Amino acid sequence: MAHPSPPSAHDRGRSAPTPADSASWDAHPQPLAVDSAPRPEYGSGSLADLLPTLAAGMGVPDTTAAITELTPADRNCVFLIDGLG
């Protein structure tokens, strides 16, 4: 009995596209204007402020908490999902 080959690393966890899925994508999307992209609010709770704030809360020397709403903790977990491709 022949066994199917395992999915490639690229295909794992993804289902094959169906014709209905393909039809829902715009074949020629309009590009977004560069000046319409939101700018990170550095110094007021962006990702760039999160890690130093967590480190300061854990007592790491030479770090400063930029996000005052976060309570210091002895352990932290940052779950980052990058949707930029």
Secondary structure by P-SEA (a helix, b strand, c coil): ccccccccccccccccccaaaaaacccbbbbcccccccccccccccccccaaaaaaaaccccccccccccccccbbbbbbbbccc
